[in-house]
Amino acid sequence: MTNTWYMGDLSKLIAKNKIWAKQKKAIDPDFFVELAKGQSPQYLWIGCSDSRVAPATLSGLDQGDIFVTRNISNLMIHTDLNSLSVLQYAIEVLKVSDIIVCGHYGCGGINAAMGVTPFGLTDNWLRNIKDVFLQHKAELYEIQDPIERANRLVELNVYKQVYNTCYTNTVQAAWVNKKNLTVHGCVFELSTGLLKKLDCSVSSIEQIDSIYKIDI
Ligand code: CO
């Protein structure tokens, strides 16, 4: 008896990978030899898990250029060991100089956080976005169009996560130790394919509120 129902089908993915590897090698025969030697990326990308917002693809960069962590709605939460570990490794071991928090318009997590539909476990994660909404509710309720309101929350959430990143002891220690490190905020627009840089870059400990400062 053959049970094939549980096997799934990766044949398209494996076939496409073969073609991709072949093309890369055709352009640069040493590409994978160099890649296997190690990584030294300039960027850490904190992005949304959304399948349409793939960092290396949309930035036109290559394998080895961007260290990445992604979760629903690009959050940097101070109790999330995954993001915090990625952040520490990126700064202290890989020595990235630029951290990009990237949100995107039309974000499902942002839309879900603005609604009341239950999503099970995910509701706990979305709570963080509801907190951002609450912080800016006067401004957000002024916006009548629901899509524009959601778009604004996408931006406000990026600002919040940029600062959450800066409040970590890892980022503060890097600045105290005179490391060249900037945290940027960006929003990706699905309908145009363009990345918009928000005016919220932070590159020194002086730019963060004193309550969050740690005497490192
Ligand atoms: Co999203």
Boltz pocket constraint, residues with backbone or C-beta under 6 A from the ligand:
constraints:
  - pocket:
      binder: B
      contacts: [[A, 48], [A, 49], [A, 50], [A, 71], [A, 72], [A, 73], [A, 74], [A, 104], [A, 106], [A, 107], [A, 108], [A, 109], [A, 110]]
      max_distance: 6.0
